[in-house]
Amino acid sequence: MQFVQSVSPDILCLQETKAHIEQVSDEIKSLGYPYYYWSSAQRKGYSGVAVFCKTQPKSFKNGWGQSQYDLEGRIIIAEYKNFDLYNIYFPNGGSGQERHQFKQAFLTDLLTHLEPKLKSNRPIIIVGDYNVAPKPIDVYDPVRLANESGFLPEERAWFEYFFNSGFVDSFRAFHPDEKHRYSWWSYRELARVNNRGWRIDFICYTPQLTSQILSADILDSVLGSDHCPVIIDLDVTL
Protein backbone atom coordinates (compact mmCIF):
# COMPACT_ATOMS: atom_id res chain seq x y z
CA MET A 1 0.00 0.00 0.00
CA GLN A 2 2.86 2.37 0.77
CA PHE A 3 4.27 1.91 -2.72
CA VAL A 4 0.87 2.32 -4.40
CA GLN A 5 0.13 5.49 -2.47
CA SER A 6 3.53 7.05 -3.09
CA VAL A 7 3.68 6.35 -6.85
CA SER A 8 -0.10 6.45 -7.46
CA PRO A 9 -0.11 5.01 -10.99
CA ASP A 10 -3.22 5.67 -13.07
CA ILE A 11 -3.19 1.99 -14.03
CA LEU A 12 -1.51 -0.65 -11.89
CA CYS A 13 -1.03 -4.18 -13.23
CA LEU A 14 0.01 -7.04 -10.97
CA GLN A 15 1.03 -10.57 -11.90
CA GLU A 16 1.26 -13.75 -9.83
CA THR A 17 -1.31 -12.50 -7.34
CA LYS A 18 -2.02 -16.12 -6.27
CA ALA A 19 -5.01 -15.21 -4.09
CA HIS A 20 -8.66 -15.24 -5.09
CA ILE A 21 -10.36 -11.89 -4.53
CA GLU A 22 -12.66 -13.31 -1.84
CA GLN A 23 -9.60 -14.37 0.19
CA VAL A 24 -8.24 -10.85 0.75
CA SER A 25 -9.31 -7.82 2.76
CA ASP A 26 -11.36 -5.04 1.19
CA GLU A 27 -8.29 -2.79 1.23
CA ILE A 28 -6.30 -5.29 -0.80
CA LYS A 29 -9.19 -6.04 -3.16
CA SER A 30 -9.13 -2.48 -4.47
CA LEU A 31 -5.79 -1.02 -3.29
CA GLY A 32 -7.73 2.23 -3.00
CA TYR A 33 -8.74 2.29 -6.68
CA PRO A 34 -12.34 2.84 -7.83
CA TYR A 35 -12.04 0.17 -10.55
CA TYR A 36 -10.32 -3.17 -10.16
CA TYR A 37 -10.39 -6.46 -12.00
CA TRP A 38 -9.01 -9.81 -10.87
CA SER A 39 -8.44 -13.00 -12.82
CA SER A 40 -7.58 -15.93 -10.60
CA ALA A 41 -6.46 -19.44 -11.39
CA GLN A 42 -8.84 -22.30 -10.81
CA ARG A 43 -6.07 -23.87 -8.72
CA LYS A 44 -5.79 -22.14 -5.34
CA GLY A 45 -2.57 -20.30 -4.52
CA TYR A 46 -1.38 -20.23 -8.13
CA SER A 47 -0.78 -17.67 -10.87
CA GLY A 48 -3.36 -14.85 -11.20
CA VAL A 49 -3.35 -11.24 -12.42
CA ALA A 50 -5.12 -8.03 -11.39
CA VAL A 51 -5.63 -4.55 -12.84
CA PHE A 52 -6.39 -1.46 -10.75
CA CYS A 53 -7.30 1.81 -12.46
CA LYS A 54 -8.50 5.33 -11.77
CA THR A 55 -10.46 5.51 -15.04
CA GLN A 56 -12.98 2.83 -15.94
CA PRO A 57 -12.10 0.98 -19.16
CA LYS A 58 -14.71 0.67 -21.89
CA SER A 59 -14.63 -3.08 -21.37
CA PHE A 60 -12.53 -5.81 -19.83
CA LYS A 61 -12.32 -9.57 -20.09
CA ASN A 62 -10.33 -12.42 -18.64
CA GLY A 63 -8.32 -14.01 -21.41
CA TRP A 64 -8.93 -14.29 -25.14
CA GLY A 65 -11.01 -17.44 -24.97
CA GLN A 66 -8.52 -20.31 -24.70
CA SER A 67 -9.53 -22.20 -21.59
CA GLN A 68 -6.12 -23.73 -20.86
CA TYR A 69 -4.80 -20.21 -20.17
CA ASP A 70 -7.97 -18.70 -18.76
CA LEU A 71 -8.18 -21.45 -16.10
CA GLU A 72 -4.73 -20.37 -14.90
CA GLY A 73 -5.79 -16.71 -14.55
CA ARG A 74 -3.04 -15.41 -16.81
CA ILE A 75 -4.65 -12.61 -18.81
CA ILE A 76 -6.79 -9.52 -18.34
CA ILE A 77 -7.60 -7.41 -21.41
CA ALA A 78 -8.89 -3.88 -20.75
CA GLU A 79 -10.12 -1.76 -23.64
CA TYR A 80 -9.54 1.97 -23.33
CA LYS A 81 -10.47 4.73 -25.76
CA ASN A 82 -7.03 4.92 -27.37
CA PHE A 83 -5.49 1.49 -26.78
CA ASP A 84 -6.03 -2.05 -25.58
CA LEU A 85 -4.16 -3.02 -22.42
CA TYR A 86 -3.06 -6.61 -21.84
CA ASN A 87 -1.91 -7.62 -18.37
CA ILE A 88 -0.26 -11.03 -18.75
CA TYR A 89 1.53 -13.45 -16.47
CA PHE A 90 3.40 -15.55 -19.02
CA PRO A 91 3.95 -19.20 -18.09
CA ASN A 92 7.18 -20.35 -16.50
CA GLY A 93 8.60 -23.32 -18.37
CA GLY A 94 11.30 -24.28 -15.89
CA SER A 95 9.62 -27.14 -14.03
CA GLY A 96 9.89 -29.74 -16.79
CA GLN A 97 9.20 -30.58 -20.42
CA GLU A 98 5.41 -30.44 -20.07
CA ARG A 99 5.43 -26.86 -18.80
CA HIS A 100 8.10 -25.91 -21.31
CA GLN A 101 5.79 -27.05 -24.11
CA PHE A 102 2.85 -25.26 -22.47
CA LYS A 103 4.88 -22.05 -22.42
CA GLN A 104 5.91 -22.40 -26.07
CA ALA A 105 2.27 -22.98 -27.06
CA PHE A 106 1.24 -19.89 -25.09
CA LEU A 107 3.83 -17.73 -26.85
CA THR A 108 2.67 -18.97 -30.24
CA ASP A 109 -1.03 -18.58 -29.42
CA LEU A 110 -0.50 -15.04 -28.14
CA LEU A 111 1.00 -13.99 -31.47
CA THR A 112 -1.84 -15.70 -33.34
CA HIS A 113 -4.37 -13.82 -31.21
CA LEU A 114 -2.60 -10.49 -31.72
CA GLU A 115 -2.20 -10.80 -35.49
CA PRO A 116 -5.63 -9.45 -36.53
CA LYS A 117 -5.37 -6.61 -34.01
CA LEU A 118 -1.98 -5.62 -35.42
CA LYS A 119 -3.41 -5.67 -38.94
CA SER A 120 -6.22 -3.36 -37.83
CA ASN A 121 -3.65 -0.87 -36.43
CA ARG A 122 -5.30 -0.89 -33.02
CA PRO A 123 -2.77 0.47 -30.46
CA ILE A 124 -1.81 -2.19 -27.92
CA ILE A 125 0.15 -2.20 -24.67
CA ILE A 126 1.26 -5.51 -23.17
CA VAL A 127 2.35 -5.33 -19.54
CA GLY A 128 3.62 -8.31 -17.66
CA ASP A 129 6.04 -10.84 -16.37
CA TYR A 130 7.07 -12.27 -19.73
CA ASN A 131 9.32 -14.91 -18.14
CA VAL A 132 11.73 -14.45 -21.06
CA ALA A 133 14.82 -12.28 -21.32
CA PRO A 134 15.31 -11.29 -24.97
CA LYS A 135 18.99 -10.41 -25.29
CA PRO A 136 22.36 -11.10 -23.60
CA ILE A 137 22.33 -7.62 -22.06
CA ASP A 138 19.17 -8.60 -20.18
CA VAL A 139 20.71 -11.31 -17.99
CA TYR A 140 23.67 -11.23 -15.62
CA ASP A 141 25.50 -14.19 -17.24
CA PRO A 142 24.30 -14.91 -20.78
CA VAL A 143 26.80 -17.71 -21.38
CA ARG A 144 25.96 -19.72 -18.27
CA LEU A 145 22.22 -19.11 -18.60
CA ALA A 146 21.93 -20.00 -22.30
CA ASN A 147 20.34 -23.37 -21.48
CA GLU A 148 18.04 -22.09 -18.74
CA SER A 149 14.28 -21.69 -19.20
CA GLY A 150 13.59 -18.03 -19.86
CA PHE A 151 16.74 -17.57 -21.93
CA LEU A 152 16.55 -20.52 -24.29
CA PRO A 153 17.28 -19.95 -28.00
CA GLU A 154 13.68 -20.66 -29.03
CA GLU A 155 12.37 -18.20 -26.40
CA ARG A 156 14.71 -15.45 -27.54
CA ALA A 157 13.72 -16.20 -31.14
CA TRP A 158 10.07 -15.73 -30.15
CA PHE A 159 10.89 -12.34 -28.61
CA GLU A 160 12.71 -11.30 -31.78
CA TYR A 161 9.64 -12.22 -33.81
CA PHE A 162 7.46 -10.33 -31.32
CA PHE A 163 9.59 -7.20 -31.79
CA ASN A 164 9.64 -7.65 -35.57
CA SER A 165 5.85 -7.84 -35.59
CA GLY A 166 5.87 -4.24 -34.36
CA PHE A 167 6.08 -4.23 -30.57
CA VAL A 168 8.51 -1.82 -28.90
CA ASP A 169 10.34 -2.57 -25.64
CA SER A 170 9.66 0.62 -23.68
CA PHE A 171 12.70 0.37 -21.43
CA ARG A 172 15.12 -0.12 -24.32
CA ALA A 173 13.48 2.72 -26.25
CA PHE A 174 14.81 5.07 -23.56
CA HIS A 175 17.81 3.08 -22.30
CA PRO A 176 19.10 1.22 -25.38
CA ASP A 177 22.53 0.25 -24.08
CA GLU A 178 22.14 0.38 -20.31
CA LYS A 179 23.62 -2.70 -18.66
CA HIS A 180 22.99 -4.40 -15.32
CA ARG A 181 19.35 -3.29 -15.16
CA TYR A 182 17.13 -6.17 -14.12
CA SER A 183 13.60 -6.74 -12.85
CA TRP A 184 13.90 -10.20 -11.27
CA TRP A 185 16.41 -11.83 -8.95
CA SER A 186 16.36 -15.36 -7.57
CA TYR A 187 15.78 -15.63 -3.84
CA ARG A 188 18.81 -17.92 -3.70
CA GLU A 189 22.50 -17.12 -3.31
CA LEU A 190 22.04 -13.41 -2.47
CA ALA A 191 21.20 -12.77 -6.12
CA ARG A 192 19.63 -9.38 -5.52
CA VAL A 193 22.38 -8.16 -3.24
CA ASN A 194 24.91 -9.03 -5.95
CA ASN A 195 22.61 -7.89 -8.79
CA ARG A 196 22.63 -11.29 -10.49
CA GLY A 197 19.33 -10.62 -12.18
CA TRP A 198 17.21 -11.03 -15.28
CA ARG A 199 15.10 -8.44 -17.10
CA ILE A 200 11.90 -10.38 -17.70
CA ASP A 201 9.21 -7.79 -16.86
CA PHE A 202 8.17 -5.54 -19.73
CA ILE A 203 5.80 -2.87 -20.92
CA CYS A 204 5.73 -3.23 -24.69
CA TYR A 205 3.63 -1.16 -27.07
CA THR A 206 2.82 -0.82 -30.75
CA PRO A 207 4.44 2.00 -32.78
CA GLN A 208 1.29 4.14 -32.95
CA LEU A 209 1.94 5.09 -29.32
CA THR A 210 5.63 5.97 -29.72
CA SER A 211 5.22 9.73 -29.63
CA GLN A 212 3.06 9.47 -26.50
CA ILE A 213 5.50 7.43 -24.39
CA LEU A 214 7.32 10.07 -22.36
CA SER A 215 9.54 7.86 -20.21
CA ALA A 216 10.15 4.29 -19.12
CA ASP A 217 12.11 2.86 -16.23
CA ILE A 218 12.74 -0.06 -13.88
CA LEU A 219 12.09 0.76 -10.23
CA ASP A 220 14.83 -1.55 -9.02
CA SER A 221 15.13 0.05 -5.58
CA VAL A 222 11.59 -1.07 -4.67
CA LEU A 223 11.70 -4.14 -2.43
CA GLY A 224 9.04 -6.61 -1.32
CA SER A 225 9.23 -9.25 -4.05
CA ASP A 226 11.73 -11.19 -6.14
CA HIS A 227 10.52 -8.86 -8.94
CA CYS A 228 10.51 -5.07 -8.96
CA PRO A 229 8.05 -2.74 -10.73
CA VAL A 230 8.49 -1.41 -14.25
CA ILE A 231 6.81 1.82 -15.28
CA ILE A 232 6.01 4.09 -18.23
CA ASP A 233 4.63 7.61 -18.44
CA LEU A 234 2.06 7.69 -21.21
CA ASP A 235 0.52 10.93 -22.52
CA VAL A 236 -2.85 9.68 -23.68
CA THR A 237 -6.53 10.21 -22.84
CA LEU A 238 -8.03 7.23 -21.05
C-alpha positions as CSV (number, residue, x, y, z in Angstrom):
1,M,0.0,0.0,0.0
2,Q,2.9,2.4,0.8
3,F,4.3,1.9,-2.7
4,V,0.9,2.3,-4.4
5,Q,0.1,5.5,-2.5
6,S,3.5,7.0,-3.1
7,V,3.7,6.3,-6.9
8,S,-0.1,6.4,-7.5
9,P,-0.1,5.0,-11.0
10,D,-3.2,5.7,-13.1
11,I,-3.2,2.0,-14.0
12,L,-1.5,-0.7,-11.9
13,C,-1.0,-4.2,-13.2
14,L,0.0,-7.0,-11.0
15,Q,1.0,-10.6,-11.9
16,E,1.3,-13.7,-9.8
17,T,-1.3,-12.5,-7.3
18,K,-2.0,-16.1,-6.3
19,A,-5.0,-15.2,-4.1
20,H,-8.7,-15.2,-5.1
21,I,-10.4,-11.9,-4.5
22,E,-12.7,-13.3,-1.8
23,Q,-9.6,-14.4,0.2
24,V,-8.2,-10.9,0.8
25,S,-9.3,-7.8,2.8
26,D,-11.4,-5.0,1.2
27,E,-8.3,-2.8,1.2
28,I,-6.3,-5.3,-0.8
29,K,-9.2,-6.0,-3.2
30,S,-9.1,-2.5,-4.5
31,L,-5.8,-1.0,-3.3
32,G,-7.7,2.2,-3.0
33,Y,-8.7,2.3,-6.7
34,P,-12.3,2.8,-7.8
35,Y,-12.0,0.2,-10.6
36,Y,-10.3,-3.2,-10.2
37,Y,-10.4,-6.5,-12.0
38,W,-9.0,-9.8,-10.9
39,S,-8.4,-13.0,-12.8
40,S,-7.6,-15.9,-10.6
41,A,-6.5,-19.4,-11.4
42,Q,-8.8,-22.3,-10.8
43,R,-6.1,-23.9,-8.7
44,K,-5.8,-22.1,-5.3
45,G,-2.6,-20.3,-4.5
46,Y,-1.4,-20.2,-8.1
47,S,-0.8,-17.7,-10.9
48,G,-3.4,-14.8,-11.2
49,V,-3.3,-11.2,-12.4
50,A,-5.1,-8.0,-11.4
51,V,-5.6,-4.6,-12.8
52,F,-6.4,-1.5,-10.7
53,C,-7.3,1.8,-12.5
54,K,-8.5,5.3,-11.8
55,T,-10.5,5.5,-15.0
56,Q,-13.0,2.8,-15.9
57,P,-12.1,1.0,-19.2
58,K,-14.7,0.7,-21.9
59,S,-14.6,-3.1,-21.4
60,F,-12.5,-5.8,-19.8
61,K,-12.3,-9.6,-20.1
62,N,-10.3,-12.4,-18.6
63,G,-8.3,-14.0,-21.4
64,W,-8.9,-14.3,-25.1
65,G,-11.0,-17.4,-25.0
66,Q,-8.5,-20.3,-24.7
67,S,-9.5,-22.2,-21.6
68,Q,-6.1,-23.7,-20.9
69,Y,-4.8,-20.2,-20.2
70,D,-8.0,-18.7,-18.8
71,L,-8.2,-21.4,-16.1
72,E,-4.7,-20.4,-14.9
73,G,-5.8,-16.7,-14.6
74,R,-3.0,-15.4,-16.8
75,I,-4.7,-12.6,-18.8
76,I,-6.8,-9.5,-18.3
77,I,-7.6,-7.4,-21.4
78,A,-8.9,-3.9,-20.7
79,E,-10.1,-1.8,-23.6
80,Y,-9.5,2.0,-23.3
81,K,-10.5,4.7,-25.8
82,N,-7.0,4.9,-27.4
83,F,-5.5,1.5,-26.8
84,D,-6.0,-2.1,-25.6
85,L,-4.2,-3.0,-22.4
86,Y,-3.1,-6.6,-21.8
87,N,-1.9,-7.6,-18.4
88,I,-0.3,-11.0,-18.7
89,Y,1.5,-13.4,-16.5
90,F,3.4,-15.5,-19.0
91,P,4.0,-19.2,-18.1
92,N,7.2,-20.4,-16.5
93,G,8.6,-23.3,-18.4
94,G,11.3,-24.3,-15.9
95,S,9.6,-27.1,-14.0
96,G,9.9,-29.7,-16.8
97,Q,9.2,-30.6,-20.4
98,E,5.4,-30.4,-20.1
99,R,5.4,-26.9,-18.8
100,H,8.1,-25.9,-21.3
101,Q,5.8,-27.0,-24.1
102,F,2.9,-25.3,-22.5
103,K,4.9,-22.1,-22.4
104,Q,5.9,-22.4,-26.1
105,A,2.3,-23.0,-27.1
106,F,1.2,-19.9,-25.1
107,L,3.8,-17.7,-26.8
108,T,2.7,-19.0,-30.2
109,D,-1.0,-18.6,-29.4
110,L,-0.5,-15.0,-28.1
111,L,1.0,-14.0,-31.5
112,T,-1.8,-15.7,-33.3
113,H,-4.4,-13.8,-31.2
114,L,-2.6,-10.5,-31.7
115,E,-2.2,-10.8,-35.5
116,P,-5.6,-9.4,-36.5
117,K,-5.4,-6.6,-34.0
118,L,-2.0,-5.6,-35.4
119,K,-3.4,-5.7,-38.9
120,S,-6.2,-3.4,-37.8
121,N,-3.7,-0.9,-36.4
122,R,-5.3,-0.9,-33.0
123,P,-2.8,0.5,-30.5
124,I,-1.8,-2.2,-27.9
125,I,0.2,-2.2,-24.7
126,I,1.3,-5.5,-23.2
127,V,2.3,-5.3,-19.5
128,G,3.6,-8.3,-17.7
129,D,6.0,-10.8,-16.4
130,Y,7.1,-12.3,-19.7
131,N,9.3,-14.9,-18.1
132,V,11.7,-14.4,-21.1
133,A,14.8,-12.3,-21.3
134,P,15.3,-11.3,-25.0
135,K,19.0,-10.4,-25.3
136,P,22.4,-11.1,-23.6
137,I,22.3,-7.6,-22.1
138,D,19.2,-8.6,-20.2
139,V,20.7,-11.3,-18.0
140,Y,23.7,-11.2,-15.6
141,D,25.5,-14.2,-17.2
142,P,24.3,-14.9,-20.8
143,V,26.8,-17.7,-21.4
144,R,26.0,-19.7,-18.3
145,L,22.2,-19.1,-18.6
146,A,21.9,-20.0,-22.3
147,N,20.3,-23.4,-21.5
148,E,18.0,-22.1,-18.7
149,S,14.3,-21.7,-19.2
150,G,13.6,-18.0,-19.9
151,F,16.7,-17.6,-21.9
152,L,16.6,-20.5,-24.3
153,P,17.3,-20.0,-28.0
154,E,13.7,-20.7,-29.0
155,E,12.4,-18.2,-26.4
156,R,14.7,-15.5,-27.5
157,A,13.7,-16.2,-31.1
158,W,10.1,-15.7,-30.2
159,F,10.9,-12.3,-28.6
160,E,12.7,-11.3,-31.8
161,Y,9.6,-12.2,-33.8
162,F,7.5,-10.3,-31.3
163,F,9.6,-7.2,-31.8
164,N,9.6,-7.7,-35.6
165,S,5.8,-7.8,-35.6
166,G,5.9,-4.2,-34.4
167,F,6.1,-4.2,-30.6
168,V,8.5,-1.8,-28.9
169,D,10.3,-2.6,-25.6
170,S,9.7,0.6,-23.7
171,F,12.7,0.4,-21.4
172,R,15.1,-0.1,-24.3
173,A,13.5,2.7,-26.2
174,F,14.8,5.1,-23.6
175,H,17.8,3.1,-22.3
176,P,19.1,1.2,-25.4
177,D,22.5,0.2,-24.1
178,E,22.1,0.4,-20.3
179,K,23.6,-2.7,-18.7
180,H,23.0,-4.4,-15.3
181,R,19.3,-3.3,-15.2
182,Y,17.1,-6.2,-14.1
183,S,13.6,-6.7,-12.9
184,W,13.9,-10.2,-11.3
185,W,16.4,-11.8,-9.0
186,S,16.4,-15.4,-7.6
187,Y,15.8,-15.6,-3.8
188,R,18.8,-17.9,-3.7
189,E,22.5,-17.1,-3.3
190,L,22.0,-13.4,-2.5
191,A,21.2,-12.8,-6.1
192,R,19.6,-9.4,-5.5
193,V,22.4,-8.2,-3.2
194,N,24.9,-9.0,-5.9
195,N,22.6,-7.9,-8.8
196,R,22.6,-11.3,-10.5
197,G,19.3,-10.6,-12.2
198,W,17.2,-11.0,-15.3
199,R,15.1,-8.4,-17.1
200,I,11.9,-10.4,-17.7
201,D,9.2,-7.8,-16.9
202,F,8.2,-5.5,-19.7
203,I,5.8,-2.9,-20.9
204,C,5.7,-3.2,-24.7
205,Y,3.6,-1.2,-27.1
206,T,2.8,-0.8,-30.8
207,P,4.4,2.0,-32.8
208,Q,1.3,4.1,-33.0
209,L,1.9,5.1,-29.3
210,T,5.6,6.0,-29.7
211,S,5.2,9.7,-29.6
212,Q,3.1,9.5,-26.5
213,I,5.5,7.4,-24.4
214,L,7.3,10.1,-22.4
215,S,9.5,7.9,-20.2
216,A,10.2,4.3,-19.1
217,D,12.1,2.9,-16.2
218,I,12.7,-0.1,-13.9
219,L,12.1,0.8,-10.2
220,D,14.8,-1.6,-9.0
221,S,15.1,0.0,-5.6
222,V,11.6,-1.1,-4.7
223,L,11.7,-4.1,-2.4
224,G,9.0,-6.6,-1.3
225,S,9.2,-9.2,-4.1
226,D,11.7,-11.2,-6.1
227,H,10.5,-8.9,-8.9
228,C,10.5,-5.1,-9.0
229,P,8.1,-2.7,-10.7
230,V,8.5,-1.4,-14.3
231,I,6.8,1.8,-15.3
232,I,6.0,4.1,-18.2
233,D,4.6,7.6,-18.4
234,L,2.1,7.7,-21.2
235,D,0.5,10.9,-22.5
236,V,-2.8,9.7,-23.7
237,T,-6.5,10.2,-22.8
238,L,-8.0,7.2,-21.1
